[in-house]
Amino acid sequence: MAHQYPRTYTYIFIFCAFLLLSSIPLSFAANEAQSMVDGFNPETIKKKITLNEAELAWLKQDRTVTVRVGDWPPFMMTDNEISGISIDYLDLISSIHGIKFKYVTQNEVSWPEALQSIRAHDGIDMVPAIQQSEDRKAFMSFSVPYQTLPWVIITRDDAEFVGGLSDLGNKSVSIQDRFILQKQIEKQYPDLKLKIVKSRTPTLDSLKDVATKEAYATINALPVVVYFIKHYGLSNLKVAAPAKFDALTLSMGIRNDWPELASIISKTIQAMSHKDVAAIHNTWLSVHYEPGISTVEAERYAFLGLMTLVIVIILFVTINRTLKKKIAQRTEALRTELDERNRIQRDLKISEERYDMALRAVSDGLWDWNLQTNEVYYSPRYFEMLGYDSDELPHEYKTWFHLMHSDDRDRASEIVTAYLNGFPESDKDSLFSLEFRMLTKDGDWKWILSRGRVPEFDEQGNPVRLIGTHMDITERKKTEQLMVQTEKMMSIGGLAAGMAHEINNPLAGILGHSQNMSNRLFSHTKANIRTAEKHGIKLQQIQDYMNDRDIPRMLEGIRTAGGRAAKIVSNMLSFSRQSEKEYSLHDITNLLEKAIDLSASDYNLEKLYDFRQIEIIREYESQIPPVYCEGTEIQQVFMNLLKNGAEAMMEKDYEYEQDSPHFICRIRKTREAAIIEIEDNGPGITHETRSRIFEPFYTTKEVGKGTGLGLSVSYFIITSHHNGSMSVDSSPGNWTRFTIRIPFK
């Protein structure tokens, strides 16, 4: 009997320790990209550049160019050292032409002071990232653009819905002094209250104004605000909507009495291949998250853990002594002792069941590692979250290590080893946490958050046991993908509604008047006959003339074209009215057909490549059940794939007439889902591109053509919003096929 109660309270202790560990919050920090880009040879670029006599003469003067840089990541950063995308361009230019650049930060010269200094040709010679404007052309020369960025509106998470600047009414908007859009905002939105920031770090301070409710919103370039939000932990901010201004086109601005330098920089940028540009951009435009625990939080929860441990030990000792006394008093009452033992066993079972249910309720698995024997206890939930039975795998250290992704093993072992080697010098109540991927029974990978501590030490203070929990954070990892809302708002939804309403009015006039003309020319009404005779001619003669000149066919052409335009407008209105997230049952075939119709009328596709000249081959199964989905988002995915395929086929040279551009659109069903395939016979994509094609900001297009978000957004819509899947297959030089799976329910 004396052995039963200690076991019960041992479980209570483990449960309390679990509750303590599971309550500790995580903080995330974005890894900054390392400066100095590899992947290209300056000599190769230099061979493509031809300088004229004036440019060569300027280089011979061996001037030192003073460059003012600000804290505007990922293009310019000044925290630890001068770095960023713009700085990598300058480093490349310096290595090719031997130009010496001297950097001056925003702590020494503010943005307005820098512009004034360039105007006066005194002190600052150039800035590496600036948008051209008519005012600035008066005192600056510009390089060719090297980056195009969308403007976005930033608000707090709890702010009301914002679809554009017009939705802000008379609210406060924080912007930096001499902001490039300031005049446009004041002219187009005079009711907005502009809060002008004149600090040395205006972008960061503008975001902080919004986070602390000093302002309702701010405006800046998309990659810049994403970096600041993640880097400075401004977790209560969100990208609310696109700011409907011309995109921010970055060039390098040079004092206007050095046009030779501007030309040298332009020729260098133009000599760079797409691979060279991608080598710089891909170094910076990525985000990675790692967990961390602040010192204050660790100390606070360590204190709570210590207090919990003391209370549990006191409770344990007190009850244990009481039980021993009762055992001594009841040694003669065997029957009573047996009844008491049975009662205790029932209570123990209930306690264990409750403990197991508590662990299941929070979806965490428990592990307990004996460091001396290398044996590990894994709770049933530990294996269940990976799809295994509780007794299917051995309870030993190798099980954890072998199930872990090979890319995560070294890092995980280093973290655990470093944690254990820190004893007894470090705080014995400290905790460790790390994230890694583990293999499930069905072959998939799940992201796991592991947190643990050392509860037991030997006489020398060395750790004896390590206990902790495993939490499945796979869904949280999926939701960390960015830009879905921003990309959707940059699609044609809002614009389509406005265009459709504007087109409908003149379209109604065209169709109405063409019908009236037909009625007045070809209908034998009394009014028509009387009017013709009034002018000395018979109505039949007018009709004969019209028929001889083929006027009826022309009028019919007007009505046919008008009807087609009306159908396009109807589709555009249908698309835009569903922009609010409303999940309902949809005919997936109808959604794909609407996407094809909208793509055929897309102005940009029609201008660059006549979509209507592409053959559409339809292979649709009959009786496809309706799919429960958000129709607008699914149409957006289909349009993204059709647009990308059309642009890809534009780049391919078709050798034979019978081998013309075409799409094969397939729809079939399984028992639980609809399968949609969109295949083109374009140039195909390489294995390297396929492995990264769904990453945010990854693009193979030229600078300024596309944001690199379309496919990543489509992937997120299918996998996260609709619990489906999306994959790509390709044969380089022959075809590319995207396969989408959407569950019916």
C-alpha positions in Angstrom: 0.0 0.0 0.0 2.9 2.3 0.7 4.1 1.9 -2.8 0.7 2.9 -4.4 0.3 6.5 -3.2 3.8 7.6 -4.1 3.2 6.4 -7.6 -0.1 8.4 -7.7 1.6 11.6 -6.7 4.5 11.0 -9.0 2.0 11.2 -11.8 0.6 14.4 -10.2 4.1 15.9 -10.2 4.7 15.0 -13.8 1.3 16.4 -14.8 2.1 19.7 -13.0 5.5 19.9 -14.6 3.8 19.3 -18.0 1.3 22.1 -17.4 4.2 24.4 -16.5 6.1 23.5 -19.7 3.1 23.8 -22.0 2.3 27.3 -20.7 5.6 28.9 -21.9 5.1 31.2 -24.9 7.4 31.2 -27.9 9.0 34.2 -29.6 10.1 34.2 -33.2 12.9 36.1 -34.9 13.6 36.3 -38.6 17.1 35.3 -39.8 18.8 38.0 -41.6 20.3 37.2 -44.9 24.1 37.2 -45.1 25.6 39.9 -47.2 27.9 39.5 -50.2 26.2 37.3 -52.8 27.9 34.3 -54.4 26.8 32.8 -57.7 28.2 35.0 -60.4 31.6 36.1 -61.8 32.2 39.9 -62.1 34.5 39.3 -65.0 31.8 37.7 -67.0 29.6 40.7 -66.5 32.4 43.1 -67.3 33.0 41.6 -70.7 29.4 42.6 -71.7 30.0 46.3 -70.8 31.3 48.8 -73.4 32.1 52.2 -71.9 32.5 55.4 -74.0 35.4 57.9 -73.8 33.5 60.2 -71.3 32.8 57.3 -69.0 36.4 56.0 -69.1 37.6 59.5 -68.4 35.4 59.8 -65.4 36.7 56.5 -64.0 40.3 57.7 -64.4 39.7 60.6 -62.1 39.5 58.0 -59.3 36.8 59.8 -57.3 35.4 58.5 -54.0 31.6 58.5 -54.2 29.8 59.3 -50.9 26.6 57.2 -50.6 23.9 57.9 -48.1 22.2 54.7 -46.9 19.2 54.4 -44.6 17.7 51.6 -42.6 15.2 50.2 -45.3 15.6 46.5 -45.3 16.0 44.3 -47.2 17.5 46.9 -49.6 19.6 48.8 -47.0 20.5 47.9 -43.4 22.8 49.7 -41.0 22.3 47.8 -37.7 25.6 45.9 -37.5 27.2 46.7 -40.9 26.2 48.3 -44.2 24.3 45.6 -46.1 21.3 44.8 -48.3 20.2 44.2 -51.9 21.2 47.8 -53.0 24.6 47.4 -51.3 25.3 44.1 -53.1 24.7 45.9 -56.4 27.2 48.7 -55.4 29.7 46.0 -54.3 29.4 44.4 -57.7 29.8 47.7 -59.5 32.9 48.5 -57.3 34.5 45.2 -58.1 34.0 45.6 -61.8 35.0 49.2 -62.3 37.1 49.9 -59.3 34.8 52.7 -58.0 35.3 53.5 -54.3 32.1 54.0 -52.4 32.0 55.7 -49.0 28.9 55.0 -46.9 27.1 57.6 -44.7 24.1 56.3 -42.6 20.8 57.9 -41.6 22.3 58.6 -38.2 24.7 61.1 -39.8 22.5 62.6 -42.6 18.7 62.5 -42.7 16.7 61.8 -45.9 15.8 65.5 -46.5 19.4 66.5 -45.8 20.7 64.0 -48.2 18.4 65.2 -51.0 19.5 68.8 -50.3 23.2 67.8 -50.3 22.8 66.1 -53.7 21.0 69.2 -55.1 23.9 71.4 -53.9 26.7 69.0 -55.1 28.1 69.2 -51.5 28.7 66.1 -49.4 26.4 63.4 -50.6 26.9 62.2 -54.1 24.2 59.5 -54.5 21.5 57.3 -52.9 21.2 53.6 -53.8 17.5 53.2 -53.7 15.1 55.9 -54.9 12.0 56.3 -57.2 12.3 58.7 -60.1 10.0 61.8 -60.2 9.8 65.0 -62.2 10.9 67.1 -59.2 14.0 64.9 -58.6 15.0 64.8 -62.2 15.7 68.5 -61.8 18.8 67.8 -59.7 19.5 64.1 -60.1 20.5 61.6 -62.8 19.1 58.1 -62.5 20.2 54.6 -63.3 17.9 52.2 -65.0 15.4 50.6 -62.5 16.6 47.4 -60.8 13.5 46.5 -58.7 9.8 47.1 -58.7 7.7 46.8 -55.5 4.0 47.1 -54.8 2.8 49.7 -52.2 0.6 48.3 -49.4 -1.4 49.6 -46.5 -0.5 48.4 -43.0 -3.0 48.4 -40.1 -3.4 46.6 -36.8 -4.9 43.1 -36.6 -7.9 44.4 -34.8 -8.6 47.2 -37.3 -11.8 47.2 -39.4 -11.7 45.9 -43.0 -9.8 48.2 -45.3 -9.9 47.6 -49.1 -8.1 50.8 -50.1 -7.2 54.3 -48.9 -10.7 55.5 -49.5 -11.9 53.2 -46.7 -9.8 55.1 -44.1 -12.0 58.2 -44.2 -10.5 60.9 -42.0 -8.3 58.5 -40.0 -4.6 59.2 -39.2 -1.9 57.8 -41.6 1.8 57.9 -40.6 4.3 58.6 -43.4 7.9 59.8 -43.5 8.9 63.3 -44.3 9.1 64.0 -48.0 7.4 60.7 -48.8 7.3 60.1 -52.6 3.5 59.6 -52.4 2.7 62.5 -50.1 1.5 64.9 -52.8 -0.7 62.2 -54.4 -2.2 61.2 -51.1 -3.0 64.9 -50.2 -4.5 65.5 -53.6 -6.6 62.3 -54.0 -7.5 61.7 -50.3 -7.7 65.2 -48.7 -9.7 63.9 -45.7 -6.8 61.8 -44.4 -4.8 63.1 -41.5 -1.2 62.7 -42.3 1.2 62.3 -39.4 4.7 63.2 -40.8 7.6 61.3 -39.2 10.9 63.2 -39.3 13.1 60.8 -37.3 16.3 59.0 -38.5 14.4 55.8 -38.8 11.1 56.9 -40.4 9.9 53.5 -41.8 10.3 51.7 -38.4 8.8 54.7 -36.5 5.8 54.8 -38.9 5.1 51.1 -38.2 5.5 51.7 -34.4 3.0 54.5 -34.7 0.4 52.1 -36.0 1.3 49.3 -33.5 0.9 51.7 -30.6 -2.3 53.3 -32.0 -0.5 56.7 -32.6 -1.8 56.3 -36.1 -4.4 54.1 -37.8 -2.4 53.1 -40.8 0.9 53.6 -42.7 2.0 53.0 -46.3 5.2 51.4 -47.6 6.7 48.8 -49.9 5.6 45.2 -49.4 9.0 43.4 -48.8 10.2 46.3 -46.5 7.2 46.1 -44.1 7.2 42.3 -44.1 10.9 42.5 -42.9 10.3 45.1 -40.3 7.2 43.4 -38.9 9.0 40.1 -38.5 12.4 41.5 -37.4 11.0 43.8 -34.7 8.2 41.5 -33.5 5.4 43.8 -34.5 3.0 40.9 -34.3 -0.2 43.1 -34.0 0.2 44.5 -37.5 -1.1 43.1 -40.8 -0.9 43.9 -44.5 -4.5 45.2 -45.0 -4.7 46.1 -48.7 -2.8 47.3 -51.7 -2.3 51.0 -52.0 -3.6 51.7 -55.5 -0.7 53.8 -56.7 1.9 53.1 -59.4 4.4 50.5 -58.1 7.6 51.7 -56.5 10.3 51.4 -59.1 13.8 51.6 -57.5 16.7 53.2 -59.3 20.0 54.7 -58.1 20.0 58.5 -57.9 23.2 60.4 -58.6 24.0 64.1 -58.6 23.2 65.5 -62.0 26.7 66.8 -62.8 27.9 63.1 -62.9 25.8 61.7 -65.7 28.8 59.4 -66.6 28.4 57.6 -63.2 24.7 57.1 -63.8 25.4 55.6 -67.3 28.2 53.3 -65.9 25.8 51.9 -63.2 23.0 51.5 -65.8 25.2 49.6 -68.2 26.4 47.3 -65.4 22.8 46.5 -64.3 21.8 45.9 -67.9 24.7 43.5 -68.4 23.6 41.3 -65.5 21.8 38.1 -66.5 18.5 37.0 -64.9 20.6 34.4 -62.9 22.9 37.2 -61.6 19.9 39.3 -60.5 18.3 36.2 -58.9 21.5 35.5 -57.0 21.3 38.9 -55.2 17.5 38.9 -54.7 17.2 35.3 -53.5 19.8 35.9 -50.8 17.6 38.5 -49.1 13.9 37.9 -50.0 13.3 34.9 -47.7 12.1 34.4 -44.2 13.0 31.6 -41.7 11.7 31.2 -38.2 13.3 29.8 -35.1 11.9 29.6 -31.6 13.3 31.4 -28.6 12.5 32.2 -25.0 13.2 35.6 -23.5 15.3 35.7 -20.3 12.5 37.4 -18.3 10.0 34.8 -19.3 12.4 32.0 -18.6 13.2 33.4 -15.1 9.5 33.9 -14.3 8.5 30.4 -15.3 11.5 28.8 -13.7 10.4 30.4 -10.4 6.9 29.1 -10.9 8.3 25.7 -11.6 10.4 25.8 -8.5 7.5 26.8 -6.4 5.3 24.1 -7.9 8.0 21.5 -7.2 8.4 22.6 -3.6 4.6 22.4 -3.0 4.3 19.0 -4.6 7.3 17.6 -2.6 5.8 18.9 0.7 2.4 17.4 -0.2 4.1 14.2 -1.2 6.1 13.9 2.0 3.2 14.8 4.2 0.8 12.3 2.7 3.4 9.6 2.6 4.0 9.9 6.3 0.3 9.8 7.0 -0.1 6.7 4.9 2.7 4.9 6.7 1.1 5.7 10.0 -2.2 4.3 8.8 -0.6 1.2 7.5 1.0 0.5 10.9 -2.4 1.0 12.6 -4.2 -1.3 10.2 -1.9 -4.3 10.0 -4.3 -6.4 11.9 -7.3 -5.5 9.8 -6.4 -7.5 6.6 -9.8 -7.4 5.1 -10.0 -3.6 5.6 -6.5 -3.3 4.2 -7.6 -5.3 1.1 -10.6 -3.1 0.6 -8.5 0.0 1.0 -6.0 -1.4 -1.5 -8.7 -2.1 -4.1 -10.0 1.5 -3.5 -6.6 3.0 -4.0 -6.1 0.9 -7.2 -9.4 2.2 -8.6 -8.4 5.8 -7.8 -5.0 5.3 -9.4 -6.7 4.0 -12.6 -9.0 6.9 -12.6 -6.1 9.3 -12.0 -4.1 7.7 -14.8 -7.1 7.9 -17.2 -7.6 11.5 -16.3 -3.9 12.3 -16.9 -4.0 10.5 -20.2 -7.2 12.4 -21.2 -5.5 15.7 -20.2 -2.6 15.0 -22.5 -4.9 14.1 -25.3 -6.9 17.2 -24.8 -3.9 19.4 -25.5 -2.7 17.0 -28.3 0.8 16.8 -26.7 2.9 13.6 -26.5 5.1 13.0 -23.3 8.6 11.6 -23.3 10.9 10.7 -20.4 14.6 9.9 -21.2 16.8 8.1 -18.7 20.3 9.5 -19.6 22.1 6.7 -17.8 20.3 3.7 -19.4 19.3 5.5 -22.7 15.8 4.1 -22.2 13.0 6.4 -23.2 9.3 6.3 -22.1 6.9 7.6 -24.8 3.3 8.2 -24.0 0.6 6.7 -26.3 -0.2 10.1 -27.7 3.5 10.6 -28.7 3.1 7.8 -31.3 -0.5 8.4 -32.1 0.2 11.9 -33.5 2.7 10.2 -36.0 0.2 7.4 -36.9 1.9 4.5 -35.0 0.4 2.3 -32.3 1.8 2.8 -28.8 3.8 -0.5 -28.8 4.8 -0.5 -32.5 8.2 1.1 -32.1 10.9 0.5 -29.4 11.1 2.9 -26.4 14.7 4.0 -26.9 16.6 7.1 -28.0 17.2 5.8 -31.5 13.5 5.8 -32.2 13.3 9.6 -31.9 16.6 10.1 -33.8 15.7 7.8 -36.7 12.2 9.3 -37.2 13.6 12.8 -37.4 14.3 14.4 -40.8 18.0 14.0 -41.7 18.4 17.7 -42.2 17.3 18.4 -38.6 19.3 15.7 -36.8 22.6 17.6 -36.4 20.9 20.8 -35.2 18.7 19.0 -32.7 21.5 16.9 -31.3 23.7 20.1 -30.9 20.9 21.9 -29.0 20.2 19.0 -26.7 23.9 18.3 -26.1 24.6 22.0 -25.4 21.7 22.1 -23.0 22.9 19.0 -21.0 26.5 20.1 -21.1 25.5 23.4 -19.4 24.9 21.7 -16.1 25.6 22.4 -13.3 27.0 25.8 -14.3 23.7 27.1 -15.7 20.3 27.4 -14.0 19.1 23.9 -13.3 15.5 24.8 -13.8 16.1 26.2 -17.3 14.2 24.8 -20.2 15.1 24.0 -23.8 12.9 24.0 -26.9 13.4 23.2 -30.6 11.5 22.5 -33.8 12.1 19.6 -36.2 10.3 17.3 -38.6 9.4 13.7 -37.9 8.3 10.9 -40.3 4.7 9.7 -40.0 3.7 6.1 -40.7 2.1 7.1 -44.0 5.3 8.7 -45.2 4.5 12.4 -44.6 6.5 14.8 -42.4 5.1 16.6 -39.4 6.6 19.6 -37.7 7.1 19.0 -34.0 7.8 21.5 -31.2 9.8 19.8 -28.4 10.2 21.4 -25.0 11.9 19.8 -22.0 13.9 20.1 -18.8 16.0 18.1 -16.4 14.0 17.0 -13.3 16.6 14.8 -11.6 20.4 15.0 -10.9 23.0 12.7 -9.3 25.1 13.6 -6.3 27.7 15.4 -8.5 24.9 17.6 -10.0 24.9 15.8 -13.4 21.6 15.3 -15.2 20.0 11.8 -14.7 16.7 12.3 -16.6 15.3 14.6 -19.3 11.5 14.9 -19.6 9.4 16.9 -22.0 6.6 17.1 -24.5 6.1 17.0 -28.2 3.5 19.2 -29.8 2.3 18.9 -33.4 2.7 22.3 -35.0 2.3 21.3 -38.7 -0.8 23.4 -39.2 0.9 26.4 -37.6 3.8 26.1 -39.9 1.5 26.0 -42.9 -0.3 29.2 -41.8 3.0 31.1 -41.6 3.1 31.4 -45.4 2.6 35.1 -46.3 0.9 37.4 -48.7 -2.3 35.6 -49.5 -4.5 38.5 -48.7 -2.2 41.0 -50.4 -2.0 39.0 -53.7 -5.8 38.4 -53.7 -6.4 42.1 -53.4 -4.0 42.8 -56.2 -6.0 40.5 -58.5 -8.8 41.7 -60.7 -11.6 41.4 -58.2 -12.1 45.0 -57.2 -11.0 46.4 -60.6 -13.4 44.0 -62.4 -16.5 45.4 -60.6 -15.6 49.0 -61.4 -14.8 48.2 -65.1 -17.9 46.2 -65.5 -20.2 48.9 -64.2 -18.4 51.5 -66.4 -18.7 49.3 -69.5 -22.4 48.3 -69.0 -23.8 51.8 -69.7 -22.2 52.4 -73.1 -22.7 48.7 -73.9 -26.5 49.1 -73.3 -26.5 52.1 -75.6 -24.7 50.2 -78.4 -27.0 47.2 -78.3 -30.2 49.4 -77.9 -29.3 51.7 -80.8 -28.3 48.8 -83.1 -31.7 47.2 -82.5 -33.5 50.5 -83.1 -31.6 50.9 -86.4 -32.6 47.4 -87.5 -36.3 48.1 -86.6 -36.4 51.4 -88.4 -34.7 50.2 -91.6 -36.2 46.7 -92.0 -39.6 46.7 -90.3 -42.6 47.5 -92.5 -44.3 49.7 -90.0 -46.5 52.6 -91.0 -44.1 55.1 -89.4 -41.2 53.8 -91.5 -43.2 53.8 -94.8 -44.6 57.3 -94.1 -41.1 58.7 -93.3 -39.6 57.2 -96.5 -42.4 58.6 -98.7 -42.0 62.0 -97.1 -38.5 62.1 -98.6 -39.6 60.9 -102.0 -38.3 57.3 -101.7 -39.9 53.9 -101.1 -39.0 51.9 -98.0 -38.3 48.9 -100.1 -35.7 50.8 -102.1 -33.9 51.7 -98.9 -34.0 48.1 -97.8 -32.7 46.9 -101.2 -29.8 49.4 -100.9 -29.0 48.2 -97.4 -29.0 44.6 -98.5 -26.8 45.3 -101.4 -24.3 47.1 -99.1 -24.4 44.2 -96.6 -25.7 46.5 -93.8 -27.8 43.8 -92.1 -24.7 41.6 -91.6 -22.9 44.6 -90.1 -25.7 45.3 -87.7 -25.8 41.6 -86.7 -22.0 41.9 -86.1 -22.6 44.8 -83.8 -25.2 42.8 -81.8 -23.0 39.7 -81.7 -19.9 41.6 -80.5 -22.1 43.5 -78.0 -23.5 40.2 -76.7 -20.0 38.8 -76.3 -19.0 41.9 -74.4 -22.0 41.6 -72.2 -21.1 38.0 -71.3 -17.6 39.2 -70.4 -19.0 41.9 -68.2 -21.3 39.4 -66.6 -18.4 37.1 -65.8 -16.4 40.0 -64.4 -19.3 41.0 -62.1 -19.8 37.5 -61.0 -16.1 37.2 -60.1 -16.0 40.4 -58.2 -19.2 39.9 -56.2 -17.8 36.7 -54.8 -14.7 38.4 -53.4 -16.1 38.2 -49.9 -15.2 34.8 -48.5 -18.4 32.8 -48.8 -18.0 29.0 -48.9 -20.8 27.2 -50.7 -21.3 24.4 -53.2 -20.0 25.2 -56.7 -19.9 23.4 -60.1 -16.1 23.0 -60.6 -16.5 22.7 -64.3 -18.4 26.1 -64.4 -15.7 27.8 -62.3 -13.0 26.6 -64.8 -15.0 27.7 -67.8 -15.5 31.2 -66.2 -11.8 31.4 -65.6 -11.1 30.5 -69.2 -13.6 33.2 -70.4 -12.0 35.8 -68.1 -8.5 34.9 -69.3 -9.6 35.3 -72.9 -10.7 38.9 -72.2 -7.7 39.8 -70.0 -6.2 43.0 -71.4 -2.6 42.2 -70.5 -2.8 38.7 -72.0 -4.5 40.0 -75.1 -1.8 42.7 -75.5 1.1 40.3 -75.1 -0.4 37.1 -76.5 -3.8 36.5 -78.0 -5.2 34.0 -75.6 -8.0 33.3 -78.0 -5.5 31.8 -80.4 -4.7 29.1 -77.9 -6.6 25.8 -78.4 -8.5 24.7 -75.4 -8.9 20.9 -75.2 -11.5 19.9 -72.6 -11.5 16.4 -71.1 -14.3 16.6 -68.4 -15.9 13.6 -66.8 -19.6 13.8 -66.5 -21.6 14.0 -63.2 -18.9 15.7 -61.1 -20.5 16.4 -57.7 -20.5 20.0 -56.5 -17.5 21.1 -54.5 -17.8 23.0 -51.2 -15.4 25.9 -51.8 -14.9 29.7 -52.0 -15.6 30.1 -55.7 -13.7 33.4 -56.2 -10.5 32.0 -54.8 -10.7 28.8 -56.9 -11.2 31.0 -60.0 -8.2 33.0 -59.0 -6.1 29.8 -58.9 -7.3 28.7 -62.3 -6.6 32.2 -63.8 -3.1 32.2 -62.3 -2.3 28.9 -63.9 -3.8 29.9 -67.3 -2.0 33.2 -67.3 1.4 31.6 -66.5 0.9 28.9 -69.1 0.0 31.4 -71.8 3.0 33.6 -71.0 5.2 30.5 -71.0 3.9 29.3 -74.4 4.6 32.8 -75.8 8.3 32.1 -75.3 8.4 28.8 -77.2 9.1 28.5 -80.9 6.7 25.9 -82.4 8.5 24.3 -85.3 5.5 22.6 -86.9 2.1 24.0 -87.8 0.3 21.1 -86.2 2.3 21.7 -83.0 0.5 24.9 -82.0 -0.1 26.3 -78.4 -2.8 24.5 -76.5 -4.1 23.8 -73.0 -5.5 20.4 -72.0 -8.0 21.0 -69.1 -9.1 17.8 -67.3 -11.6 17.3 -64.6 -12.2 13.9 -63.0 -13.4 12.6 -59.6 -12.4 10.2 -56.9 -14.6 9.0 -54.1 -13.8 12.0 -51.9 -12.4 14.8 -54.2 -12.4 16.5 -57.5 -9.1 16.3 -59.5 -8.4 19.3 -61.9 -5.4 19.2 -64.3 -4.3 22.2 -66.4 -1.6 21.2 -68.9 0.2 23.4 -71.5 2.6 22.4 -74.2 5.0 25.2 -73.5 8.8 25.0 -72.9 8.4 23.1 -69.6 10.3 23.8 -66.3 13.5 22.4 -64.9 13.7 20.2 -61.8 15.4 23.0 -59.8 12.5 25.4 -60.7 9.9 22.8 -59.8 11.4 22.3 -56.3 11.0 26.1 -55.6 8.0 27.1 -57.7 5.6 27.5 -54.8 8.0 29.6 -52.7 7.0 33.3 -52.1 9.0 35.8 -54.2 10.5 33.1 -56.3 10.2 33.9 -60.0 12.0 33.2 -63.3 10.6 36.3 -64.9 12.6 39.5 -65.6 12.8 42.2 -63.0 9.5 44.2 -62.9 7.4 41.4 -64.5 5.5 39.7 -61.7 5.9 39.6 -57.9 6.7 36.0 -57.5 3.6 35.5 -55.4 1.0 34.1 -57.8 1.8 30.4 -57.5 2.6 30.6 -53.8 -0.8 32.2 -53.2 -2.5 29.6 -55.3 -0.8 26.8 -53.4 -1.8 28.3 -50.1 -5.5 28.8 -51.2 -5.7 25.1 -52.2 -3.8 23.5 -49.3 -4.8 25.8 -46.4 -8.1 27.3 -47.3 -9.6 24.1 -48.9 -7.6 21.3 -47.3 -6.6 20.1 -50.7 -3.3 19.5 -52.5 -1.4 21.1 -55.5 1.5 19.6 -57.4 3.4 20.2 -60.7 5.0 17.9 -63.2 6.9 18.8 -66.3 9.0 17.5 -69.2 11.4 20.3 -70.1 10.9 21.4 -73.7 7.5 19.6 -74.0 4.9 20.3 -71.4 4.0 21.4 -67.8 1.0 20.0 -65.9 -0.5 21.4 -62.6 -2.7 19.0 -60.6 -5.2 20.2 -58.0 -7.1 18.1 -55.6 -10.1 19.7 -53.8 -12.3 17.6 -51.4 -16.0 17.6 -52.1 -16.8 18.5 -48.4 
